[in-house]
């Protein structure tokens, strides 16, 4: 009882102190939230919050992951969508506020409209089934086991995107199904591309080499220059190993889809070829009593291909070509629309002539630009040949025992596979449209030609880009953008090469656009029928999008169109899996007849 009496004054003192403390610290309140739409450009809005009361210091948890928790101001916000900020004081009291920045330009409206659509689309094709099933911990840890957090305080995570799993699964399945053709078929492929077995009287519009050049021109582009730099800077040198492996496996996917492209193509009375996944999904599956499924898959593929041709195959290329040129030549700043009109005229001159005109251009541009790029990369590699042992040690160690900060083994593997899948488009089905136009009586022969594409695009060009970044040490610099990083790496050894790289990017963009115009056109005529009117309408729309792509910042619109390219793999690989048995049978028959000298007479 005596002890209790002594405790009462102490408790009273603490209670009064608490009351006094509360009197000294008024409640936490958000006094003001200033929102500023800085310009009519996208993703440049700002929001600044003013907080009073509570117990300082305050922490600010913005919905934008790159904004630090100590910052009361968030920059680079997207206009037209919802954002949020949560303020927390030293004793844990929290207040939250949601807000939106009003769009003030057409570009901002487009970007804000597409951003939620992109998020939904991404939740499907980038969904992580392994994490959803609880098969691994997707958090990123430091080397001492601490969880890595984004600047805004959220936990940084890895992701194994469903679409990448789908593409790699397909590539692995077709590699096994076709008897590892990607490792033994290349010699016959080269002979076909060299014209050793060209058939002058065969149906089709272009030679084996022209079909290959057209398809390669659509895949070799900015992804090989900027995309690889991103993969290496994020995943480290080890991503190179998985990139090469994915490229090798992708050769079997290209073989399968391009064989089917020729087998189920339609040739009009005027000799014009229409082929690609739209045709073999509809006709091939109908022959297997799955006509309903085939029609649905074909229509879905065609819609995605048209969207991809306007976006990733057009606007993105025009946008990046202008950005790179204007950054190297400041006098072009603000002249995007004029550049777009100039580029549209160049593209229009080529695509109005059809696939034969496109093929004549790509067969000249592709060897030149790829040869120039490869030569420069080899010069840098040989100038740094003393680093070769160290570089390959970094690649192998990084592939199998990577730093936890890079996301560990899963993070590095996904970076390599993802870049290869995005770059060579093996399994996407786009190349089958170009190869369908090849002059051949034997569909399997064109499959052999097509399997060289991932080798050229990924195993050669992407790998050389990675080696340049590793040899020069620029892979450690994550402060620059992808294309700029590659440019600096080349420029550190060949001082004038950044100017050449700008030319290469322009040619890459130009060739990609003319090839994708053909892909989109074939998908368009599949849906709307082939006539002069439908073809002219598509081509005019395509040319208009070039001017748009060069003139405005596109943001989420381009993210959406890139996802459409990847989404093409969903219907395509379903069809390839169902039709792979007949491709395997055709391959066995073709190879037996070829070995017996029954087909393909050798030209002297």
MOKABEL-V341916 format. One line per field, one symbol per residue. psi: psi as a letter, one per 40 degrees, with the letter a starting at -180 (. if undefined). A space follows every 10 residues. Layout:
psi = ???
This chain:
psi = dddddddddd dddddddddd ddddgiihih dihhhhgdae iifeiihhhh iiaahiiiih gidhdehiee hehhifihie ihiihhhhad eehiiihiii hhieiddddd dddddddddd dddddeigdd ddefeiheih iideeihhii deeihhiihg hddddddddd dddddddeff deeeeddddd dddeedfhhd eiiidiiddd dddddddddh addddddddd ddddeidddd ddddddddde dddddddddd dddeihhide ehhhaadddd ddddddefff dddddddddd dddddddddd cdecdddddd ddddddddgd eehefddddd dddddddddd deeadddddd ddeddddddd dddddddddd dddfdeeddd ddddddddde giiddeeadd dddddddddd dddefheded ddddddeihi ehdddddddd eddddddddc dddddddddd deeeeeheei iddddddddd dddgdedddd dddddddddd dddddddddd dddddddeih iddddddddd ddddddddde dihdbddddd dddddddddd dddddddded dddddddddd dddddefeig hhh.
